[in-house]
C-alpha cells in the first residue's frame, strides 16, 4: 500500500496586509494540493486523502 500513496504539498492561505513587506501574511490554514481539503495547520499527511506531504510547493513570483 505504501508504494501507492500519493504525494502532495500544502498550499498556504494568505491575508492582504499593506503593512507587511510583501503585502500579505500567511495564515495557519492551508489546503492539500492533491484533494483541496482545508486544514487549520500543516500535518505530515492529509487527513482527507492520506497523501504524504513531502513535496515542495512551487516558488511564488517575487
C-alpha positions as CSV (number, residue, x, y, z in Angstrom):
1,X,0.0,0.0,0.0
2,X,2.9,2.4,0.8
3,X,4.0,2.5,-2.8
4,X,0.5,3.6,-4.0
5,X,0.4,6.6,-1.6
6,X,0.0,10.0,-3.2
7,X,2.5,12.8,-2.6
8,X,1.5,16.4,-2.2
9,X,2.2,19.7,-0.5
10,X,0.3,22.3,1.5
11,X,-1.0,25.5,-0.2
12,X,-1.0,28.2,2.4
13,X,-3.8,30.8,2.7
14,X,-2.8,34.5,2.6
15,X,-4.3,37.6,4.0
16,X,-3.7,41.0,2.5
17,X,-1.6,43.2,4.8
18,X,-0.2,46.5,3.4
19,X,2.0,46.9,6.5
20,X,3.8,43.7,5.6
21,X,7.0,43.8,3.4
22,X,5.4,41.5,0.8
23,X,1.9,43.0,1.2
24,X,0.4,39.8,2.8
25,X,0.6,37.5,5.8
26,X,0.4,33.7,5.7
27,X,-2.5,32.3,7.7
28,X,-2.3,28.9,9.6
29,X,-5.0,27.5,7.3
30,X,-3.8,25.5,4.3
31,X,-5.1,23.3,1.5
32,X,-3.9,20.0,0.2
33,X,-2.5,20.2,-3.4
34,X,-3.9,16.8,-4.1
35,X,-7.5,16.9,-3.0
36,X,-8.1,20.6,-1.9
37,X,-9.1,19.7,1.6
38,X,-8.6,22.6,4.0
39,X,-6.9,22.1,7.4
40,X,-6.2,24.5,10.2
41,X,-2.4,23.8,10.2
42,X,0.2,21.7,8.4
43,X,0.2,18.0,9.1
44,X,2.5,15.3,7.7
45,X,-0.4,13.5,6.0
46,X,-3.6,15.0,4.5
47,X,-6.4,13.8,6.8
48,X,-8.8,13.7,3.8
49,X,-6.9,11.8,1.0
50,X,-4.0,10.5,3.1
51,X,-1.4,12.0,0.7
52,X,2.1,12.2,2.2
53,X,3.1,15.9,2.4
54,X,6.6,15.5,1.3
55,X,6.7,17.6,-1.9
56,X,8.0,21.2,-2.1
57,X,5.4,23.8,-3.1
58,X,6.2,25.7,-6.3
59,X,8.0,29.0,-5.8
60,X,6.0,32.2,-5.9
61,X,6.9,35.1,-8.2
62,X,8.7,37.7,-6.1
